[in-house]
């Protein structure tokens, strides 16, 4: 049964590595579609940072963890992410056995539609100094928030809600100017009616 407006796990694309969650899969899919190699490279490095944060309690040698994360990224992208990998990923396709469960703490979060990963990113943004690195993380975070709101059907004024929630969950450290900030939209997902400031008349 398919009820309009309801998003069931059975209707979603199967996760290639479920231990990283659907949000990492979505971020990787987003990175694949970026138009330039430079943008894809920056995005991939941010994704690796987030993945590393998720597995930081597993321990092990740094070089071994780095290799593992880039292998996983290549596998999740189905080897379609065109970037300069810092390690040899030729053996990444051998990932067939189920990895050990991530030592990822389960916490209560204020709103389910953002997920734990985004709240970890909010915490990181609170302490990051101003600069290009923080600007890039703000861009990735805001766009992921916007995609989550679209998936969960949270309303029409998604961009305004992203700006409001980003300020709220970073204790006011990040103030997103939606008049100048450009959200990323794929060709099949255009800004909602509320975002464009135009509403259709009801028939």
KAVENJO-V807192 format. One line per field, one symbol per residue. phi: phi as a letter, one per 20 degrees, with the letter a starting at -180 (. if undefined). psi: psi as a letter, one per 40 degrees, with the letter a starting at -180 (. if undefined). Layout:
BEGIN
phi: ???
psi: ???
END
This chain:
BEGIN
phi: .degnddegfeeffffcffenfffgfffgffgeffdffffffffffffffffffdfefmnfffffggfffffffffelmdeebeffcfdfeffefcefffgffdfecfcfcffenffffffgffffdfffqfffgfffffffffgffffffemepeeffffgffffffedlnfddeeffdfdfecffecegfgffendcfffe
psi: hhhhehhideeiihhdgdeeidddddddddddeididdddddddddddddddddededaiidddddddddddddddeffehgigheihededeegdihiiiighhhihidhdedidddddddddddehiiaddddddddddddddddddddefeadfdddddddddddeefedhhhheddhhihhidegiiidddeehhihh.
END
